[in-house]
């Protein structure tokens, strides 16, 4: 938009206003969907290790975290499904001993 105003080019000014309007519309849509989000979706988190589900976390023990974001309603399917896994070539570093 500034380039269009500086060089008095209507095409650049229109393009700048179009991009600005698109960003504003995306921001408004995001604000409205976040405000109404708890009513339309739910989270499910599961923490497990080799032995199964874990109720308490302990330092130094590897765990697997699964998160599912599901839409509420009669036609429900997972919107997002994520798993946090440790890379196979990852190296575990011991935390320093505290005294």
Beta strands, then each sheet from edge to edge (+ up, - down):
strand 1: 41-49
strand 2: 52-53
strand 3: 64-71
strand 4: 78-84
sheet 1: 2+ 1- 3+ 4-
end
